[in-house]
Amino acid sequence: MKKTLAICGAAALALFAVILVVAAPARDSSSEGGVAAEAIYPIPNTEKTGAVKVYFTRDISSAGVAKVYEALGRKPDTADKVAVKVSTGEAGNTHYVDPQLIKGLVQSWQGTIVECNTSYGGSRAAAAMHKQVARDHGWYDIAEVDIMDEKGETILPAVGHLAESGNVVGASFPTYTFHAVISHFKGHTMAGFGGALKNMSIGYGTGKKGKILIHSAGTRSSGGISSSNQNGFLESMAEASKAIVDAAGADNYLYINVMNHLSIDCDCDGNPAAPNMADIGITASLDPVALDKASLDLLYADPKRDPALISRIESRNGYLTVVHAANLGLGSLEYELIEL
């Protein structure tokens, strides 16, 4: 039976009582090696009956995935070519979404696992190596795998920091007519956290150029992914996500976040920190902004949340990506959370 989930007890309300402050003093992130920037604090909870629906289950299993998918009510047509955007996981990482968890859905769509190469070196910087890691991690056991920038790039119109360069994505992006963005929700060294917006923006960006443009807030297309403009980087992720959704049409996307293995580190880290809190569940929506906002709210509302993960998000101003995406019209910060 479905029920609206009230996620804000007294402790959570205290956390979310702080109004969004854009020009607050920077937090000291030296203990985490982060880049100090203007602090974007968690905005008040915006759960609202009748708003955008975000579905939630505590059942992290293939049955749980199927349950939230069915609740969404959006399915690809039989003629659609379906891209399933995941992180294949850096060699050595074991926190990425388990391919067996989503096997049933992917095969029901006759979907293709899609990824692009990395810009930081490692085991996925070139297509041949990337394909081997994908094979080792079990992705070829459930579907074909397309390293989208193996044969070059295509440029999507973009706004803001990326207006001049465009959003540079893998050459095969236009061949897909429906996209299922299935993301592992967790921390991230540079972005604070990774969910649907990061999986789309960085994940579809090419290794040779697209990811670098996003990290540099559109100022360069080579020279690595270091960033001297943290807020610009976060805003560029939102802008890249909007370019991706606009290109294929919002009605041709669905989004699922798997909230397990809640490390402070990303799936792109070959040696991530061990999680220091329990798994939360699976969230799903047709709105990527509402989905990431609800996932963050669930994390903050957890009485046994990991302080290090919260610090990772806040020291990187991670909420700015979600707020900027909402300001761009990509989605809504107001949502109704429905537990299945």
FENSULSUL-V376468 format. One line per field, one symbol per residue. burial: + if it has 24 or more other C-alpha atoms within 12 Angstrom, else -. Layout:
burial=???
This chain:
burial=----++++---++-++----------+-+--+-+++++++++++++++---+++++++-+++-++++++-++--++----+++++++++++-+++++++-+++-++--++++++++++++--+++++--++-+++-++++-+++++++++-+++++++++++--++++++++++-++++++++++++++++++++++++++++++++++++++++++++++--++++-++++++++++++++++++++-+-+++++++++++++++++++-++++-+-++++++++++++++++++++++++--++-+++++++++++++++++++-+++++++++++++
